């Protein structure tokens, strides 16, 4: 079996999860890493024994690699993904894939031109509950899914206060594009990716001076970071999405707020409904009917290392020349909805998507 060589762009907290996952796969080796923060770069390279280290990401592109993991701030995802694809690499890019539709379309066009593998790192797709629900949908056990709710909420958890996470020009937005993108992608994936038609969105910033650091990226990974203090993104966003098949989705994402917390998704179908909530015990419940009686079915699953599962999946796609789990349509749909919510919040009007 040919050894697969991997390069990492970005040495922030998420890069550790990528590298650790690669190291568990036989005949896969992380051979190069880059980051403009010299202290952070040295810390990660020494921790994982990575010999080739660069401060300029373009040096990674010129290396003899099979796969590149994009783990940099959001604003650089499109440029780096496109360059890596054009240089003949397969690319797995951290969420969000890009900060707007135009950049996303450029990535997708490059994927089609180069015929290289490209995947967005939506790790929640690989959770046991997600796979269980997806099988219910594929087996027509849900019936017509006509309404869904999805939320990713924190009580007091703004990540990296004053870092690139809270700087709009680098992040593209706040919790909607940071953590809300995960639950939005999962909803779109489980609903079968209907085409979005109309979006209404709102954003708020009420906890700028009150919320404590959310612990992400992990404190131990912030070597060399110098927070600027900039905070020009939202701390809560919500949206209502109507699709062309008349299904609807209500979406919430917050870093801080006086609310429940955790990740939650609920789908209502004509045959069954299902809800998964990280804070519930057990976390998954199916709502249905049996012999004319309304029933609740609970389900429990073994834990899954979703970061490892997504990396293993992508490596297998490269080895076996198969298509990654994230499709171009799904990738673009998620970005269209996020962009629509931000535009609606800014203008105060509904946004029609085409």
N, C-alpha and C positions, 0 to 999 in steps of 0.2 A: 504494500500500500504506500502510495506516494505521501510524503510528509507535507502537510499544509502549513505554510508560513503566514503569520498574522502580524499586522502592524496596528497600533493603537494611536488614534489622534485624540489628544486630551488626556490629562492625568488626574482629573478630578475624581470625586467619590465614586461615580458610576463606573469608571474604568476598572476599579478593583474587582467589581462583580463580573465584568467581561473577562478579565484576565484569569480570575479564579476558575471560571467556567471552562475556558479554553484549556487550562492546565489539566482538567479531568478527562479530556478526550484523547485517546491514543493517536499518535502520529500527527499531532497538532502542536505547533510551537509559536509562542509570541516572541518575535525576534527583534522588534523595533517599537519605540514609543516616542511621542513628541509632545511638548508643551512649552509655551513661552515662559512659564514660571520655572526658573532653573531649580529652585529648592524643591518644588513639588515633583518635577521631573526626576530628580535624583532620588527622592524618597521612594517613589513608586518603582523606578527601575531597579533600585537596590533591593527593595522588598521582594520582588518577583524574579530577580536575576536576569533582567533584560539588558543585553549588552549594547545594542545600538540605541543611542539617545540623541534626539534632535530638538532644538528649540523652535525651528521653523517647520511647520507641517508639510510644506512642499517637498522637503527632503524625504519624507515617508513615501510620497507618491512616486519618487524615483527609485525606490528600493524594489528588489525582486520579491514580491509578495503575492500571495493568492487572495487573501482577505484583508480588508481594512475595517476596523470598528471605529465609527465616528462617535466620540464621547466629549465633544467640545460644546461651548455655549451655542444656543439655538441659532444665532445670527450667522454662524459659519457653516451650518449643516449643508446647505445647498451647494455652496462653492466647493467645499471639500468633497462632498459626495460625487459631484459631477467630475471633478478633476481625477478622483480615484477611479471612477468608472471608465473614463476616457483613457486612463493609463493601463487598462486591462485587469483591474482588480474587481473582485466581488465585494459588495459593501453592505454592512449592517449598520444602520444609523439609529442613534438614540432618538426618542421622541422629544419634541415634535419633529417631523421630518423637515419642516421649514417654517418660516414665519408668515408666509402668505401663499396664495394660490399660484401666483406667477412663478415663484421659485419652485414650487412643487411640480408644476407642469414641466419646468425645465429639467428637473431630475428624471421624471417619468420618460420624457422624450429621449434623454441620454441613455436610459436603461434600454429602451427599444432600439436605439441606434447601435449600441455596443453589444447587446444580447448578454450582458453580464448579470449575475444574480444581485438583487437588491431587496432588502427587507428593512422595515421599521421595527425597532425593538419594543414591541408592545407585549411585555412579559405576561400581563394578566390573561392573555388568550390561552396560556399554557397551564393555568391553574386547573385543578381537578373539577371544580364547580363549573368553570367556563366550558370545559370539554363536555361535561355532562349535559348542560343546557343546550349546547350546540347539537349534540346527538338527538336530543328531544326535538329540536327544530327540524333537523334533517330527516327524522323519521315521522314527521308530521304529527307528533304527539302534542304540539302546541296549538295546532290549527292556524288560523289567521292571526298574526300578531298585529294588533291595531293600536296599542298604547304601551308606552314604556316610560319608566322613570329611572334616572341614573344620577348618582351623586358621589362626590369625593370631598369630604368635609373635615376640617380640623378646627379644634377649639381655639388654640393659640399656637400656631405652627408656621410662621413665616420662615422660609428657608434662607440661610445665609444672609441675614439682615445687612443691607448695604452692599451686597455683592452683585454679580451679573444677574442673579436670579430676580432681583428687584429693579433692574435697570432695563427699561423698555427697548432701547436700541440694541441690546444684546440678547434679551430674552423674548422680545416680541409681545410680552404681556405677563400677567400674573398667574394665579392658580388655574385659570381656564386652560391656558396653553401648557402649564407645567404638570399639574396632576389631573385636571379635568379631561385632558386629552386621552388619558388612559381609559377612563370609564366611558367616554364618548366613543372611542374606538371599539370598546367591547360591546356597547349597545348596537352600533352600526353593524358589527360582525355578526352578532346573534340575530339581529332583525333581518339579515339577508341583504344588507346594503341597498335599501330603496333610495331613489333619487330625492334629495331634499328640495323642497319647493319654496318654503317660506320660513324665515327666521325672525324671532323677536328676542332681543337680548337686553340685559341691564348689567351694569357693573357698579361696585361700591368700593370705597377705600375709607373704612371707619376705624381701623386698628393700627394705623401706621406708627403711632407713638406708644402703643400699649402692648402689642403682641410680643411674646418672647420668641427667641430663636427656635425654629422647628426641629433642629437637630439634623437637618439635611443641607448640604452634604455632611457626612459624619465629621465630628469635630477633629478626629485624628487625621482626616484626609485634607485638612485646610492648611497644610504646610505652605508657607510663603504667601498666603492670601493677604491682601491689603484692601479691606472694605472701603468703598468710597463714601458710603452713607446715602447714596442715591436710592430713592424709593418713589418711582413714578409709574407704578402699575397698580392694578386693582388688588384688593384682598378678598373679594367675593365676586363671582359672576354667575348669572343664571340665564338660561335660554329656553325658548319653546320652539320646537322644530316641527313643521308639517311636511310630510313627504308626498310624492306624487301618487302613491297608492292610498292616500288619506290616513295612513298611520301617523301617530304623533309621538314625540319624545320630549320630556321635560328634563332639563339638565341643570345641575348645580355643582359649583366647585368653589371651595374657599380655603384659604390658609388660616383664617381667623374669624370667629363669630360665636355668638351665644346660641349654639345649636347642638344637636346630636353630632357625633363624629364617626369616622370610618368610611369605608367604601360600600356602596349599596347599588344594586341594580334590580329592577322589577320589570317583568314582561307580562302583559295580559294578552292571552290568546283565546280563541273561541272554544278550544278544547281543554286547555289547562293554562294556569298562570304559574309563575315562578318568581321567587325572590331570594336573592343572596345578599347578606349583610354581614360584614366582618365582625360586628359587635353583638350579633345574636348567637344564641346557643340552642340547638345547632344552627350554623349560619345559613343553611339552604332549606327552603320549604317550597313544596309544590302544592298549589291550590287547584283542586279539581272536583270531580263528581264520580261516584261509583254506585251503580244500581239505584240511581235516583237520589242518592244521599251526598251532600256536600262533604268533601274529605280534605284533610291536610296530610301531606306526606313529608316526613323529614328525611334528610339525607346527610350522611357524614362521609368525609373523604380523608384519605391519608395526605399528609403534607407533601407538597411538591416544591422543589427549588426551581422557581419559574425562570430565574436568570439562566441557570444551567440548561433548562429545557429549551429555551429560545436559542441559545448558542448552539446546542447540539442539533437542533432542527436546521439551523442555517448551514452548519458545516455539512450535514447530510445532503442538503439541497445542492451544495457545491460539488460534493463527491459524486452524487447520483444524477446530476443534471435535472433536478426537479424544481418546480416552482415554489417559492417561499409562501408562507401562510398569508402574508399581507399582499393583497392584490392592488394593482394601480388604481382601480376604481375606488376601493376602500380607502386607500391612502389619500386620494384627492378629495373624497367626500368629507372626511374628517376635517381637513383643512378648510374646505368651503364653509362648513358649519361654524368653525371657530372664527373665521374671518367675518362671516355674516353676523355673529353675535356681537363682536367688537364694533362692527359698523353700525348695527342697530342701536347699541348702547350709546355710541357717539352722536348719532343723528336724532335719536329719540323716536325713530320710525321703524316699522317692519321692513325687512329686506327680502326681496324676491331673488331667488337663486335660479340660474339657468344652466 
